[in-house]
Amino acid sequence: MRIEQLEYISAVTQHGSLRRASEKLHLSQPALSEAVTKLERELRVTLLDRRRSGARISREGRELMPYMVEVLAAVDRLRVAAGGQRTDTRLIRLGTVHAATSTLLVPAVRAFQEAHPATTVEVLTMQQAQIDEGLTEGSLDLGLVNVLDGDDTPPDLVGTDLVVGRPVAVLPAGHALLAQSHVSIDDLRSERFVMMRAGYLMHRYVHRVFGGAPSQVCHSTDGAEMGKALVAEGLGVTVLPDYSVHGDPLTRAGMIETRPIAGDRTIVTLVLRQRKTLQAPLPVRDLHATLVTLGNEYKAKRAS
């Protein structure tokens, strides 16, 4: 049982229907219905009467509503009490695939720290599926993931697009391919390649553009940061979203450079995800807002 499931039932009661409740919660109706169904299975009662005309609170749901209201009131009192104890102290757990670490995440944590000096931000490098699972279960507050056009957002999560970019070839300084304005897939296939491990979007992208036949000589690694480090040391080339490389310390030091991939029009988006709840804690909202602001600033710089 999760608190938001009780909040969803309360919203259906307050607004009179599943459809109106989903609109007020900014949650899709199927996602709201699924969350309620899971609660019904757990409690072994029918909380909503589902008819062609719509779904409304059932008799059993109305009978249990005072207990749900009592639980929600207790949660509100707990939040108020905790806020009264230390409104500026909290641990925020953020999962990331390490995209745009230097260009976005590190500046955001720096700016957030100045406004919330007693709040700890724990950054965890994870694969996208692990991030989505952590957000859904509540073990993570925020998540940064890369998505391709057509990728779906999990039903219990909501995403905010921060930065839009394209995959680029990442090459060590002095590499012969830097003499070209664009790098072809055949060029990349002929090089020792640094592959992101399965579970990362760039692994899926590379297998798609290589037609399932990447370079025969590959290293593999977790995340963009180690991939860029291996490239900088001359151990191979790789492909990453451009926003993961622009502004990186290795780029500023001249140790790695990028080239567009010839003929490729793929769009990659850095998305900030969080769980659908009625109200996230203030520090989480502030970090979310900081990331969105810096994402907008980054996009403005790229456009100018």
Secondary structure, DSSP 4 states (H G I P E B T S, - for coil): --HHHHHHHHHHHHHSSHHHHHHHHT--HHHHHHHHHHHHHHHTS--EEEETTEEEE-HHHHHHHHHHHHHHHHHHHHHHHHHHH-TT--EEEEEE-STTIIIIIHHHHHHHHHH-TT-EEEEEE--HHHHHHHHHHTS-SEEEEEEETTPPPPTTEEEEEEEEE-EEEEEETT-GGGGSSSB-HHHHHTS-EEEEPTTSHHHHHHHHHTTT---SSEEEESSHHHHHHHHHTTS-BEEEEGGGTTT-HHHHTTSEEEEEBTT----EEEEEEEE--S---HHHHHHHHHHHHHHHHHHHHHH-
